[in-house]
């Protein structure tokens, strides 16, 4: 499937041996968002998402889904996820191709294809990113995770400047 959208980036060296990606392709894909409805029954919502190349470790989706995932996790665990309101630790299960919180099996997001394993086990640590015009999930320790972290930091630093320019 050809990329629907691509984001070009400069190559930046980190600690001399690691580099950011030069280009990030967004391919159209499908996912299932499975959660509990108001009656406590499981419900499945079909989603249109973006996913990277086979060697990349991210998905991007509508922010309403990210907020619903955060809400579902908070309600079921009874814990406040406010230590960093813009990111939540998840796990990617390679055998069933889904993301979920370690403490609860639902809500979960099931994708169509596997992402690169980060270790020899059937799970990889992941992060749900809740900032910006869309939300995303990346596998921890990958270039995609570093890209998201850097983008979020840049967004925070430049937000005030962007607001000043908008008011002119």
DSSP file (Angstrom, degrees, kcal/mol; ACC not computed):
  #  RESIDUE AA STRUCTURE BP1 BP2  ACC     N-H-->O    O-->H-N    N-H-->O    O-->H-N    TCO  KAPPA ALPHA  PHI   PSI    X-CA   Y-CA   Z-CA
    1    1 A X              0   0    0      0, 0.0     3,-0.1     0, 0.0     2,-0.0   0.000 360.0 360.0 360.0 127.9    0.0    0.0    0.0
    2    2 A X        -     0   0    0      1,-0.1    26,-0.4    25,-0.1     2,-0.1  -0.366 360.0 -92.7 -70.6 151.2    1.6    3.4   -1.0
    3    3 A X        -     0   0    0      1,-0.2    24,-0.2    24,-0.1     3,-0.1  -0.375  27.0-156.5 -63.8 139.7    2.1    5.9    1.8
    4    4 A X  S    S+     0   0    0     22,-2.4     2,-0.3     1,-0.3    23,-0.2   0.813  78.1   3.9 -82.7 -33.4   -0.8    8.4    2.2
    5    5 A X  E     -A   26   0A   0     21,-1.2    21,-3.1     2,-0.0     2,-0.4  -0.993  65.1-161.9-152.3 143.4    1.3   11.0    3.8
    6    6 A X  E     -A   25   0A   0     -2,-0.3     2,-0.5    19,-0.2    19,-0.2  -0.993   7.8-151.7-133.7 143.0    4.9   11.4    4.6
    7    7 A X  E     -A   24   0A   0     17,-2.5    17,-2.1    -2,-0.4     2,-0.3  -0.959  16.1-145.9-112.9 120.0    6.7   13.7    7.0
    8    8 A X  E     -A   23   0A   0     -2,-0.5     2,-0.3    15,-0.2    15,-0.2  -0.681  19.8-176.5 -88.8 140.2   10.3   14.7    6.1
    9    9 A X        -     0   0    0     13,-3.5     2,-0.2    -2,-0.3    -2,-0.0  -0.937  27.5-113.3-131.2 152.8   12.8   15.2    8.9
   10   10 A X        -     0   0    0     -2,-0.3     2,-0.5     1,-0.1    10,-0.1  -0.558  40.3-107.5 -76.7 152.5   16.3   16.3    9.2
   11   11 A X        -     0   0    0     -2,-0.2     2,-0.5     8,-0.1    10,-0.1  -0.734  39.1-171.0 -81.8 124.9   18.8   13.7   10.4
   12   12 A X        -     0   0    0     -2,-0.5     8,-1.4     9,-0.1     2,-0.4  -0.972  16.0-136.2-119.7 129.7   19.9   14.4   13.9
   13   13 A X  E     -B   19   0B   0     -2,-0.5     2,-0.5     6,-0.2     6,-0.2  -0.694  15.3-163.7 -86.4 133.5   22.7   12.6   15.6
   14   14 A X  E >> S-B   18   0B   0      4,-3.4     4,-2.0    -2,-0.4     3,-1.0  -0.975  74.1 -19.5-118.4 120.4   22.2   11.5   19.2
   15   15 A X  T 34 S-     0   0    0     -2,-0.5     2,-0.2     1,-0.3    -1,-0.1   0.785 112.2 -77.9  53.8  29.6   25.2   10.5   21.2
   16   16 A X  T 34 S+     0   0    0      2,-0.2    -1,-0.3     1,-0.2     3,-0.0   0.129 127.9  55.7  77.6 -22.7   27.1    9.9   17.9
   17   17 A X  T <4 S+     0   0    0     -3,-1.0     2,-0.4    -2,-0.2    -2,-0.2   0.639  90.4  67.9-120.7 -17.3   25.6    6.5   17.0
   18   18 A X  E  <  -B   14   0B   0     -4,-2.0    -4,-3.4   125,-0.0     2,-0.4  -0.853  59.0-169.0-109.4 143.4   21.8    6.9   16.9
   19   19 A X  E     -B   13   0B   0     -2,-0.4    -6,-0.2    -6,-0.2     2,-0.1  -0.951  22.1-119.7-129.3 147.2   19.9    8.9   14.3
   20   20 A X        -     0   0    0     -8,-1.4     2,-0.1    -2,-0.4   124,-0.1  -0.414  49.1 -88.3 -72.0 160.8   16.4   10.1   13.9
   21   21 A X        -     0   0    0    122,-0.1    -1,-0.1     1,-0.1     3,-0.1  -0.385  24.3-143.3 -69.1 149.8   14.6    8.9   10.9
   22   22 A X  S    S+     0   0    0      1,-0.3   -13,-3.5   -14,-0.1     2,-0.3   0.826  84.3  13.4 -80.2 -34.3   14.9   11.0    7.7
   23   23 A X  E     -A    8   0A   0    -15,-0.2     2,-0.5     2,-0.0    -1,-0.3  -0.991  62.1-153.5-145.1 147.3   11.3   10.3    6.7
   24   24 A X  E     -A    7   0A   0    -17,-2.1   -17,-2.5    -2,-0.3     2,-0.4  -0.974  14.5-156.4-126.5 116.1    8.2    9.0    8.3
   25   25 A X  E     -A    6   0A   0     -2,-0.5     2,-0.6   -19,-0.2   -19,-0.2  -0.743   3.4-151.9 -94.8 138.5    5.5    7.3    6.1
   26   26 A X  E     -A    5   0A   0    -21,-3.1   -22,-2.4    -2,-0.4   -21,-1.2  -0.933  14.8-169.7-110.3 110.9    1.9    7.1    7.2
   27   27 A X  E     -C   51   0C   0     24,-2.9    24,-2.1    -2,-0.6     2,-0.1  -0.812  27.1-112.8 -99.3 139.5    0.1    4.1    5.7
   28   28 A X  E     +C   50   0C   0    -26,-0.4     2,-0.3    -2,-0.4    22,-0.2  -0.472  49.5 158.1 -65.6 138.9   -3.7    3.7    6.0
   29   29 A X  E     -C   49   0C   0     20,-2.2    20,-2.5    -2,-0.1     2,-0.3  -0.937  34.0-118.3-152.6 172.8   -4.6    0.7    8.2
   30   30 A X  E     +C   48   0C   0     -2,-0.3    82,-0.7    18,-0.2     2,-0.3  -0.850  26.1 176.8-116.8 153.9   -7.5   -0.6   10.3
   31   31 A X  E     -CD  47 111C   0     16,-1.7    16,-3.1    -2,-0.3     2,-0.5  -0.969  24.9-128.6-148.0 160.6   -7.7   -1.4   14.0
   32   32 A X  E     -CD  46 110C   0     78,-2.3    78,-2.9    -2,-0.3     2,-0.7  -0.970  13.4-157.4-112.8 127.7  -10.4   -2.6   16.4
   33   33 A X  E     -CD  45 109C   0     12,-2.9    12,-2.5    -2,-0.5     2,-0.5  -0.928  15.2-169.5-103.0 114.9  -10.9   -0.6   19.6
   34   34 A X  E     +CD  44 108C   0     74,-2.7    74,-2.3    -2,-0.7    73,-0.7  -0.919  21.1 138.6-112.6 124.4  -12.5   -2.9   22.2
   35   35 A X  E     -C   43   0C   0      8,-2.2     8,-3.1    -2,-0.5     2,-0.3  -0.895  52.7 -83.0-150.5 176.4  -13.8   -1.5   25.4
   36   36 A X  E     -C   42   0C   0     -2,-0.3     6,-0.2     6,-0.2     2,-0.1  -0.718  38.9-142.5 -88.5 138.5  -16.8   -1.8   27.8
   37   37 A X    >   -     0   0    0      4,-3.0     3,-1.7    -2,-0.3    -1,-0.1  -0.231  41.2 -82.4 -86.1-174.2  -20.0    0.2   27.0
   38   38 A X  T 3  S+     0   0    0      1,-0.3    -1,-0.1     2,-0.1    -2,-0.0   0.697 131.0  53.1 -66.0 -19.3  -22.1    1.9   29.7
   39   39 A X  T 3  S-     0   0    0      2,-0.2    -1,-0.3     3,-0.0     3,-0.1   0.446 120.5-106.3 -93.0  -1.8  -23.9   -1.5   30.5
   40   40 A X  S <  S+     0   0    0     -3,-1.7     2,-0.3     1,-0.3    -2,-0.1   0.580  77.9 131.4  88.2  10.1  -20.6   -3.3   31.1
   41   41 A X        -     0   0    0      1,-0.1    -4,-3.0     0, 0.0    -1,-0.3  -0.718  63.8-106.1 -94.9 146.7  -20.7   -5.2   27.8
   42   42 A X  E     -C   36   0C   0     -2,-0.3     2,-0.3    -6,-0.2    -6,-0.2  -0.498  39.9-174.3 -70.1 137.7  -17.7   -5.4   25.5
   43   43 A X  E     -C   35   0C   0     -8,-3.1    -8,-2.2    -2,-0.2     2,-0.5  -0.980  13.5-145.5-133.3 146.5  -18.1   -3.3   22.3
   44   44 A X  E     -C   34   0C   0     -2,-0.3     2,-0.5   -10,-0.2   -10,-0.2  -0.948   8.3-166.7-117.1 130.5  -15.9   -3.1   19.3
   45   45 A X  E     -C   33   0C   0    -12,-2.5   -12,-2.9    -2,-0.5     2,-0.3  -0.969  19.7-133.7-114.5 126.9  -15.3    0.1   17.2
   46   46 A X  E     -C   32   0C   0     -2,-0.5     2,-0.3   -14,-0.2   -14,-0.2  -0.646  29.7-163.4 -78.5 132.8  -13.6   -0.2   13.8
   47   47 A X  E     -C   31   0C   0    -16,-3.1   -16,-1.7    -2,-0.3     2,-0.5  -0.897  22.8-140.3-121.8 147.3  -10.9    2.5   13.4
   48   48 A X  E     +C   30   0C   0     -2,-0.3    14,-0.4   -18,-0.2     2,-0.3  -0.930  39.3 167.5 -96.4 126.5   -9.0    4.0   10.6
   49   49 A X  E     -C   29   0C   0    -20,-2.5   -20,-2.2    -2,-0.5     2,-0.4  -0.812  34.8-120.3-130.5 170.7   -5.4    4.5   11.7
   50   50 A X  E     -CE  28  60C   0     10,-2.5    10,-2.3    -2,-0.3     2,-0.3  -0.921  29.4-176.6-108.4 143.9   -2.0    5.3   10.3
   51   51 A X  E     -CE  27  59C   0    -24,-2.1   -24,-2.9    -2,-0.4     8,-0.2  -0.972  18.4-124.6-137.2 152.2    0.9    2.9   10.7
   52   52 A X        -     0   0    0      6,-1.2   -26,-0.1    -2,-0.3   -28,-0.1   0.014  46.1 -60.2 -82.7-168.7    4.5    3.1    9.7
   53   53 A X    >   -     0   0    0    -28,-0.2     3,-2.1     1,-0.1    -1,-0.2  -0.227  62.8 -94.0 -65.1 163.9    6.7    0.9    7.6
   54   54 A X  T 3  S+     0   0    0      1,-0.3    62,-0.3    -3,-0.1    -1,-0.1   0.776 127.6  49.9 -56.1 -28.0    7.2   -2.7    8.8
   55   55 A X  T 3  S+     0   0    0     60,-0.1    -1,-0.3    61,-0.0     2,-0.2   0.513  97.0  89.5 -88.6  -3.6   10.4   -1.7   10.6
   56   56 A X    <   -     0   0    0     -3,-2.1    60,-0.4     2,-0.1     2,-0.1  -0.570  65.7-147.6 -95.4 159.9    8.8    1.2   12.4
   57   57 A X        +     0   0    0     -2,-0.2    82,-1.9    58,-0.1     2,-0.3  -0.439  55.6  88.7-129.6  57.3    7.0    1.0   15.7
   58   58 A X  E     - F   0 138C   0     80,-0.2    -6,-1.2    -2,-0.1     2,-0.3  -0.992  42.4-165.5-149.3 156.8    4.1    3.5   15.9
   59   59 A X  E     -EF  51 137C   0     78,-1.9    78,-2.0    -2,-0.3     2,-0.4  -0.969  11.6-155.1-135.2 153.3    0.4    3.9   15.1
   60   60 A X  E     +EF  50 136C   0    -10,-2.3   -10,-2.5    -2,-0.3     2,-0.3  -0.983  21.9 159.2-129.9 140.0   -1.6    7.2   14.9
   61   61 A X  E     - F   0 135C   0     74,-2.9    74,-2.4    -2,-0.4   -12,-0.1  -0.912  45.8 -57.7-152.7 174.4   -5.3    7.6   15.5
   62   62 A X    >>  -     0   0    0    -14,-0.4     4,-1.2    -2,-0.3     3,-1.0  -0.290  44.7-127.6 -60.9 139.5   -8.1   10.0   16.3
   63   63 A X  H 3> S+     0   0    0     70,-0.5     4,-2.3     1,-0.3     5,-0.2   0.764 105.0  67.6 -65.1 -25.3   -7.7   11.7   19.7
   64   64 A X  H 3> S+     0   0    0      1,-0.2     4,-2.1     2,-0.2    -1,-0.3   0.872 100.3  50.7 -60.4 -35.5  -11.2   10.7   20.9
   65   65 A X  H <> S+     0   0    0     -3,-1.0     4,-2.4     2,-0.2    -1,-0.2   0.909 108.8  50.5 -68.9 -42.7   -9.9    7.1   20.9
   66   66 A X  H  X S+     0   0    0     -4,-1.2     4,-2.2     1,-0.2    -2,-0.2   0.911 112.1  47.0 -61.1 -42.6   -6.9    8.0   23.0
   67   67 A X  H  X S+     0   0    0     -4,-2.3     4,-2.5     2,-0.2    -1,-0.2   0.875 111.4  51.3 -67.8 -37.0   -9.0    9.8   25.5
   68   68 A X  H  X S+     0   0    0     -4,-2.1     4,-2.6     2,-0.2    -2,-0.2   0.882 109.7  50.6 -65.4 -38.0  -11.5    6.9   25.7
   69   69 A X  H  X S+     0   0    0     -4,-2.4     4,-2.2     2,-0.2    -2,-0.2   0.931 111.4  47.5 -65.1 -45.0   -8.6    4.5   26.3
   70   70 A X  H  X S+     0   0    0     -4,-2.2     4,-2.4     1,-0.2    -2,-0.2   0.927 113.4  48.3 -60.6 -45.8   -7.3    6.7   29.1
   71   71 A X  H  X S+     0   0    0     -4,-2.5     4,-2.7     1,-0.2     5,-0.2   0.920 111.0  49.9 -62.2 -45.6  -10.8    7.0   30.6
   72   72 A X  H  X S+     0   0    0     -4,-2.6     4,-2.1     1,-0.2    -1,-0.2   0.891 111.9  47.8 -61.3 -40.9  -11.4    3.3   30.5
   73   73 A X  H  X S+     0   0    0     -4,-2.2     4,-2.5     2,-0.2     6,-0.3   0.926 112.9  48.6 -65.6 -44.8   -8.1    2.5   32.1
   74   74 A X  H  X S+     0   0    0     -4,-2.4     4,-2.1     1,-0.2     5,-0.3   0.916 112.2  48.2 -62.0 -45.0   -8.7    5.1   34.9
   75   75 A X  H  < S+     0   0    0     -4,-2.7    -1,-0.2     1,-0.2    -2,-0.2   0.923 116.2  42.4 -63.4 -45.1  -12.2    3.8   35.6
   76   76 A X  H  < S+     0   0    0     -4,-2.1    -2,-0.2    -5,-0.2    -1,-0.2   0.874 121.4  38.0 -73.5 -37.1  -11.2    0.1   35.8
   77   77 A X  H  < S-     0   0    0     -4,-2.5    -1,-0.2    -5,-0.2    -2,-0.2   0.752  92.4-140.1 -86.0 -23.4   -8.0    0.5   37.8
   78   78 A X     <  +     0   0    0     -4,-2.1     2,-0.3    -5,-0.3    -3,-0.1   0.630  60.8 125.5  72.3  12.4   -9.2    3.3   40.1
   79   79 A X        -     0   0    0     -6,-0.3     2,-0.5    -5,-0.3    -1,-0.3  -0.785  65.2-118.2-105.7 150.2   -5.9    5.0   39.8
   80   80 A X        -     0   0    0     -2,-0.3     3,-0.3    -3,-0.1    -5,-0.0  -0.715  16.4-163.0 -83.2 129.8   -5.2    8.5   38.7
   81   81 A X    >   +     0   0    0     -2,-0.5     3,-0.5     1,-0.2     6,-0.2  -0.045  58.0 111.6-100.4  30.7   -3.1    8.7   35.6
   82   82 A X  G >   +     0   0    0      1,-0.2     3,-0.6     3,-0.1    -1,-0.2   0.422  38.9  97.0 -90.3   1.5   -2.2   12.3   36.2
   83   83 A X  G 3  S+     0   0    0      1,-0.3     2,-0.3    -3,-0.3    -1,-0.2   0.904 115.1   2.6 -57.6 -38.2    1.6   11.9   36.9
   84   84 A X  G X  S-     0   0    0     -3,-0.5     3,-1.8     3,-0.3    -1,-0.3  -0.798  76.6-165.0-142.7 100.5    2.0   12.8   33.2
   85   85 A X  T <  S+     0   0    0     -3,-0.6    -2,-0.1    -2,-0.3    -3,-0.1   0.592  83.9  58.6 -66.8  -9.7   -1.4   13.6   31.7
   86   86 A X  T 3  S+     0   0    0      1,-0.1    44,-3.3    -4,-0.1     2,-0.3   0.415 106.7  41.6-102.4   1.7    0.0   13.3   28.2
   87   87 A X  E <   -G  129   0C   0     -3,-1.8     2,-0.4    42,-0.2    -3,-0.3  -0.991  55.7-170.2-151.4 145.0    1.3    9.7   28.3
   88   88 A X  E     -G  128   0C   0     40,-2.0    40,-3.0    -2,-0.3     2,-0.3  -0.996  28.9-118.3-132.9 134.0    0.3    6.3   29.6
   89   89 A X  E     +G  127   0C   0     -2,-0.4    13,-0.3    38,-0.2     2,-0.2  -0.564  41.6 169.0 -72.5 130.4    2.3    3.2   29.9
   90   90 A X  E     -G  126   0C   0     36,-2.8    36,-2.5    -2,-0.3     2,-0.4  -0.749  27.7-128.2-127.8 177.2    0.9    0.3   27.8
   91   91 A X  E     -GH 125 100C   0      9,-2.7     9,-2.0    -2,-0.2     2,-0.5  -0.994  11.2-144.1-128.4 138.5    2.0   -3.1   26.7
   92   92 A X  E     -GH 124  99C   0     32,-3.1    32,-2.1    -2,-0.4     2,-0.8  -0.918  11.4-151.7-101.3 125.9    2.0   -4.5   23.1
   93   93 A X  E  >> -GH 123  98C   0      5,-3.2     5,-1.3    -2,-0.5     4,-1.2  -0.857   5.9-166.0 -98.6 106.9    1.2   -8.2   22.9
   94   94 A X  T  45S+     0   0    0     28,-2.8    -1,-0.2    -2,-0.8    29,-0.1   0.813  83.5  56.1 -66.5 -31.9    2.9   -9.5   19.8
   95   95 A X  T  45S+     0   0    0     27,-0.6    -1,-0.2     1,-0.2    28,-0.1   0.851 122.2  26.0 -72.0 -32.7    1.0  -12.8   19.7
   96   96 A X  T  45S-     0   0    0     -3,-0.4    -1,-0.2     2,-0.2    -2,-0.2   0.361 101.7-128.4-110.7   3.0   -2.5  -11.2   19.7
   97   97 A X  T  <5 +     0   0    0     -4,-1.2    14,-2.7     1,-0.2     2,-0.3   0.853  62.9 127.5  56.2  42.4   -1.4   -7.9   18.1
   98   98 A X  E   < -HI  93 110C   0     -5,-1.3    -5,-3.2    12,-0.2     2,-0.4  -0.947  53.1-139.8-133.2 154.7   -3.0   -5.6   20.7
   99   99 A X  E     +HI  92 109C   0     10,-2.6    10,-1.9    -2,-0.3     2,-0.3  -0.881  35.1 150.2-103.6 137.9   -2.1   -2.8   23.0
  100  100 A X  E     -HI  91 108C   0     -9,-2.0    -9,-2.7    -2,-0.4     2,-0.2  -0.973  48.6 -91.2-157.0 164.9   -3.5   -2.7   26.6
  101  101 A X    >   -     0   0    0      6,-0.5     3,-0.6     3,-0.4   -11,-0.2  -0.553  36.9-122.6 -76.8 147.5   -2.6   -1.5   30.0
  102  102 A X  T 3  S+     0   0    0    -13,-0.3    -1,-0.1     1,-0.2   -12,-0.1   0.783 108.4  50.4 -63.3 -27.8   -0.7   -4.0   32.2
  103  103 A X  T 3  S+     0   0    0      1,-0.1     2,-0.3     2,-0.0    -1,-0.2   0.710 116.2  31.6 -86.9 -21.0   -3.4   -3.9   34.9
  104  104 A X    <   -     0   0    0     -3,-0.6    -3,-0.4     3,-0.1    -1,-0.1  -0.993  62.7-141.5-140.5 144.1   -6.5   -4.5   32.8
  105  105 A X  S    S+     0   0    0     -2,-0.3     2,-0.3    -5,-0.1    -1,-0.1   0.740  74.3  88.3 -76.7 -21.4   -7.3   -6.4   29.6
  106  106 A X        +     0   0    0    -34,-0.1     2,-0.2    -6,-0.1   -71,-0.2  -0.976  61.6  44.7-133.6 146.8   -9.7   -3.7   28.3
  107  107 A X  S    S+     0   0    0    -73,-0.7    -6,-0.5    -2,-0.3     2,-0.3   0.492  80.1 163.3 -70.7 156.7   -9.7   -1.2   26.7
  108  108 A X  E     -DI  34 100C   0    -74,-2.3   -74,-2.7    -2,-0.2     2,-0.5  -0.982  33.7-141.9-142.8 154.9   -7.5   -2.6   24.0
  109  109 A X  E     -DI  33  99C   0    -10,-1.9   -10,-2.6    -2,-0.3     2,-0.5  -0.983  15.8-160.4-120.3 122.8   -6.5   -1.7   20.5
  110  110 A X  E     -DI  32  98C   0    -78,-2.9   -78,-2.3    -2,-0.5   -12,-0.2  -0.887   9.8-165.2-105.0 126.5   -6.0   -4.6   18.0
  111  111 A X  E     -D   31   0C   0    -14,-2.7   -80,-0.2    -2,-0.5   -52,-0.0  -0.618  26.7-117.8-108.9 170.5   -4.0   -3.8   14.9
  112  112 A X  S    S+     0   0    0    -82,-0.7     2,-0.3    -2,-0.2   -81,-0.1   0.723  88.4  29.0 -82.4 -23.6   -3.6   -5.8   11.6
  113  113 A X  S    S-     0   0    0    -16,-0.1    -2,-0.1     1,-0.0    -1,-0.0  -0.933  83.0 -96.7-140.4 161.6    0.2   -6.5   11.7
  114  114 A X        -     0   0    0     -2,-0.3     2,-0.3     1,-0.0   -20,-0.1  -0.313  28.7-140.4 -74.3 156.5    3.0   -7.0   14.1
  115  115 A X        -     0   0    0      1,-0.1   -58,-0.1   -58,-0.1   -60,-0.1  -0.772  43.3 -73.8-108.8 160.3    5.4   -4.4   15.2
  116  116 A X        -     0   0    0    -60,-0.4     2,-0.1    -2,-0.3    -1,-0.1  -0.293  52.8-116.1 -59.0 131.6    9.2   -5.0   15.7
  117  117 A X        -     0   0    0      1,-0.1    -1,-0.1     3,-0.0     7,-0.1  -0.431  18.3-160.4 -68.0 140.7    9.9   -6.9   18.9
  118  118 A X  S    S+     0   0    0      5,-0.1     2,-0.3    -2,-0.1    -1,-0.1   0.494  74.5   2.4 -98.7  -7.3   11.9   -5.1   21.5
  119  119 A X  S    S-     0   0    0      2,-0.3    -1,-0.0     4,-0.1    -2,-0.0  -0.897  89.0 -84.0-160.7-175.3   13.0   -8.2   23.3
  120  120 A X  S    S+     0   0    0     -2,-0.3    -3,-0.0    -3,-0.1     2,-0.0   0.570  97.0  87.6 -80.8  -8.9   12.7  -12.0   23.1
  121  121 A X  S    S-     0   0    0      2,-0.3    -2,-0.3     1,-0.1    -3,-0.1  -0.186  90.4-107.4 -84.6 179.7    9.3  -12.1   24.9
  122  122 A X  S    S+     0   0    0     -5,-0.1   -28,-2.8   -28,-0.1   -27,-0.6   0.367  97.9  64.1 -87.2   4.1    5.8  -11.9   23.4
  123  123 A X  E     -G   93   0C   0    -30,-0.2     2,-0.4   -29,-0.1    -2,-0.3  -0.939  58.3-167.4-129.3 152.2    5.4   -8.4   24.9
  124  124 A X  E     -G   92   0C   0    -32,-2.1   -32,-3.1    -2,-0.3     2,-0.1  -0.999  30.9-112.2-133.3 138.2    7.0   -5.0   24.3
  125  125 A X  E     -G   91   0C   0     -2,-0.4    15,-2.4   -34,-0.2     2,-0.3  -0.445  43.1-179.8 -67.1 143.3    6.5   -1.9   26.5
  126  126 A X  E     -GJ  90 139C   0    -36,-2.5   -36,-2.8    13,-0.3     2,-0.4  -0.893  21.2-135.6-140.2 166.6    4.7    0.9   24.8
  127  127 A X  E     -GJ  89 138C   0     11,-2.5    11,-2.0    -2,-0.3     2,-0.6  -0.997   7.1-145.8-131.3 131.5    3.4    4.4   25.4
  128  128 A X  E     -GJ  88 137C   0    -40,-3.0   -40,-2.0    -2,-0.4     2,-0.5  -0.867  21.4-151.5 -90.1 120.3    0.1    6.0   24.6
  129  129 A X  E     -GJ  87 136C   0      7,-3.4     7,-1.5    -2,-0.6     2,-0.4  -0.858  12.7-172.5-100.3 122.6    0.7    9.7   23.7
  130  130 A X        +     0   0    0    -44,-3.3     2,-0.3    -2,-0.5     5,-0.1  -0.532  48.5  91.0-115.3  62.0   -2.2   12.0   24.5
  131  131 A X        +     0   0    0     -2,-0.4     3,-0.3     3,-0.3     5,-0.1  -0.970  62.3  27.1-147.2 160.2   -1.1   15.4   23.0
  132  132 A X  S    S-     0   0    0     -2,-0.3   -69,-0.0     1,-0.2    20,-0.0  -0.224 103.6 -46.6  85.1-172.7   -1.5   17.2   19.7
  133  133 A X  S    S+     0   0    0    -71,-0.0   -70,-0.5    -2,-0.0     2,-0.3   0.689 127.4  19.1 -73.4 -20.7   -4.1   17.0   16.9
  134  134 A X  S    S-     0   0    0     -3,-0.3    -3,-0.3   -72,-0.1     2,-0.3  -0.909  79.7-123.8-139.2 167.6   -4.1   13.2   17.0
  135  135 A X  E     -F   61   0C   0    -74,-2.4   -74,-2.9    -2,-0.3     2,-0.3  -0.761  26.3-172.3-112.9 162.3   -2.9   10.6   19.4
  136  136 A X  E     -FJ  60 129C   0     -7,-1.5    -7,-3.4    -2,-0.3     2,-0.4  -0.939  20.0-140.4-147.4 166.7   -0.4    7.8   19.0
  137  137 A X  E     -FJ  59 128C   0    -78,-2.0   -78,-1.9    -2,-0.3     2,-0.3  -0.999  22.4-178.5-130.0 134.1    1.2    4.7   20.5
  138  138 A X  E     -FJ  58 127C   0    -11,-2.0   -11,-2.5    -2,-0.4     2,-0.4  -0.933  32.0-111.7-126.8 153.2    4.9    3.9   20.1
  139  139 A X  E >   - J   0 126C   0    -82,-1.9     3,-1.1    -2,-0.3     6,-0.5  -0.725  45.5-108.7 -80.9 134.2    7.0    1.0   21.3
  140  140 A X  T 3  S+     0   0    0    -15,-2.4   -15,-0.1    -2,-0.4     3,-0.1  -0.260  97.6  25.1 -64.0 146.8    9.4    2.2   24.0
  141  141 A X  T 3  S+     0   0    0      1,-0.3    -1,-0.2     2,-0.1     2,-0.2   0.548  96.5 116.0  79.6   8.2   13.1    2.4   23.3
  142  142 A X  S <> S-     0   0    0     -3,-1.1     4,-2.1   -85,-0.1    -1,-0.3  -0.595  80.8-109.6-104.2 167.4   12.6    2.9   19.5
  143  143 A X  H  > S+     0   0    0      1,-0.2     4,-2.4     2,-0.2  -122,-0.1   0.841 120.9  57.0 -61.4 -33.3   13.4    5.8   17.2
  144  144 A X  H  > S+     0   0    0      2,-0.2     4,-2.2     1,-0.2    -1,-0.2   0.881 105.5  49.4 -67.1 -37.5    9.6    6.4   16.9
  145  145 A X  H  > S+     0   0    0     -6,-0.5     4,-2.5     2,-0.2    -2,-0.2   0.925 112.2  47.9 -64.7 -45.2    9.4    6.8   20.7
  146  146 A X  H  X S+     0   0    0     -4,-2.1     4,-2.6     1,-0.2    -2,-0.2   0.886 110.3  52.8 -63.2 -39.0   12.3    9.2   20.7
  147  147 A X  H  X S+     0   0    0     -4,-2.4     4,-2.6     2,-0.2    -1,-0.2   0.929 110.7  46.7 -61.2 -45.6   10.7   11.1   17.8
  148  148 A X  H  X S+     0   0    0     -4,-2.2     4,-2.5     2,-0.2    -2,-0.2   0.913 112.5  49.6 -64.6 -43.0    7.4   11.4   19.8
  149  149 A X  H  X S+     0   0    0     -4,-2.5     4,-2.1     1,-0.2    -1,-0.2   0.922 113.9  45.7 -61.2 -45.2    9.2   12.5   23.0
  150  150 A X  H  X S+     0   0    0     -4,-2.6     4,-2.5     2,-0.2    -2,-0.2   0.888 112.1  51.3 -66.3 -40.0   11.2   15.2   21.0
  151  151 A X  H  X S+     0   0    0     -4,-2.6     4,-2.6     2,-0.2    -2,-0.2   0.914 110.2  49.1 -63.5 -42.9    8.1   16.4   19.2
  152  152 A X  H  X S+     0   0    0     -4,-2.5     4,-2.3     2,-0.2    -2,-0.2   0.917 111.8  48.6 -63.4 -43.3    6.2   16.8   22.4
  153  153 A X  H  X S+     0   0    0     -4,-2.1     4,-2.4     2,-0.2    -2,-0.2   0.913 112.4  48.4 -63.6 -43.0    9.0   18.7   24.0
  154  154 A X  H  X S+     0   0    0     -4,-2.5     4,-2.6     1,-0.2    -2,-0.2   0.909 109.7  53.1 -62.9 -41.7    9.3   21.0   20.9
  155  155 A X  H  X S+     0   0    0     -4,-2.6     4,-1.2     1,-0.2    -2,-0.2   0.917 110.6  47.1 -59.1 -44.6    5.5   21.5   21.0
  156  156 A X  H  X S+     0   0    0     -4,-2.3     4,-0.5     1,-0.2     3,-0.3   0.923 114.8  45.9 -62.9 -45.3    5.7   22.6   24.7
  157  157 A X  H  < S+     0   0    0     -4,-2.4     4,-0.4     1,-0.2     3,-0.2   0.871 119.9  39.1 -67.0 -37.2    8.7   24.9   24.1
  158  158 A X  H  X S+     0   0    0     -4,-2.6     4,-2.6    -5,-0.2     5,-0.2   0.536  89.7  91.0 -93.6  -7.0    7.2   26.6   21.0
  159  159 A X  H  X S+     0   0    0     -4,-1.2     4,-2.1    -3,-0.3    -1,-0.2   0.909  88.6  47.7 -57.5 -45.9    3.6   26.8   22.1
  160  160 A X  H  X S+     0   0    0     -4,-0.5     4,-2.0    -3,-0.2    -1,-0.2   0.902 112.3  49.3 -62.6 -41.8    3.9   30.2   23.6
  161  161 A X  H  > S+     0   0    0     -4,-0.4     4,-2.2     1,-0.2    -1,-0.2   0.895 109.8  51.7 -64.8 -40.0    5.7   31.6   20.6
  162  162 A X  H  X S+     0   0    0     -4,-2.6     4,-2.1     1,-0.2    -1,-0.2   0.894 109.1  50.3 -64.7 -39.3    3.0   30.1   18.3
  163  163 A X  H  X S+     0   0    0     -4,-2.1     4,-1.5    -5,-0.2    -1,-0.2   0.888 109.4  51.3 -66.4 -38.4    0.3   31.8   20.3
  164  164 A X  H  < S+     0   0    0     -4,-2.0     4,-0.4     1,-0.2    -2,-0.2   0.917 112.0  46.5 -63.2 -43.0    2.1   35.2   20.2
  165  165 A X  H >< S+     0   0    0     -4,-2.2     3,-1.0     1,-0.2    -2,-0.2   0.866 108.7  55.2 -67.4 -36.3    2.4   34.9   16.4
  166  166 A X  H 3< S+     0   0    0     -4,-2.1    -1,-0.2     1,-0.2    -2,-0.2   0.851 103.6  55.7 -65.8 -34.0   -1.2   33.9   16.0
  167  167 A X  T 3<        0   0    0     -4,-1.5    -1,-0.2     1,-0.2    -2,-0.2   0.564 360.0 360.0 -76.8  -8.3   -2.3   37.0   17.9
  168  168 A X    <         0   0    0     -3,-1.0    -1,-0.2    -4,-0.4    -2,-0.1   0.471 360.0 360.0 -80.4 360.0   -0.5   39.4   15.5
